[in-house]
Amino acid sequence: MARLQDRPEATEAIERSWLTAMILQLGELFAQNAYFDRTPELELFRHLRNAVAHGNIFKIASSADLDLKPAHNGRMLAEQRGCSPLTITRALNGKPVLFEFVDRADVLDLVIWIGHYLERLATEAYAVLNASPPRASGQLEG
């Protein structure tokens, strides 16, 4: 019986499956919150989600939306070393997303950065409302 590591096409199919599932699930959660403040990194993720949901191909009809809501990972690049620069442009229309525009490390770096960003956003919102930040899940009162 052939081992998985001896079958690169099977490995890629498995990676594509879990990346697709993660992007779609997180995209649904972000959409339920109108992509929060629509920072460029969240806009980047929104474009990745849309492309993955539509056959793993970018469908960018016009650059007008990108002019109003840029989609890139500029702040992420400034805060983290080793990240690939990613910018959504009209030139990506019709091009594949996973394993072409982004690889698994790019997606994971972006998701981790967004998670930290949303934590900071929530903490700032609670500070503005003069409330204490929420306790971590599983933390007991006392």
GIQUICOR-V998516 format. One record per helix or strand of 3 or more residues. SS is the DSSP state (H for helix, E for strand). FROM is the first residue (numbers start at 1). LEN is the number of residues. Records with the same first field share a line. If there is no record, write none. Layout:
BEGIN
SS=FROM-LEN + FROM-LEN
END
This chain:
BEGIN
H=4-3 + 8-25 + 40-14 + 64-5 + 74-6 + 90-3 + 104-25
END
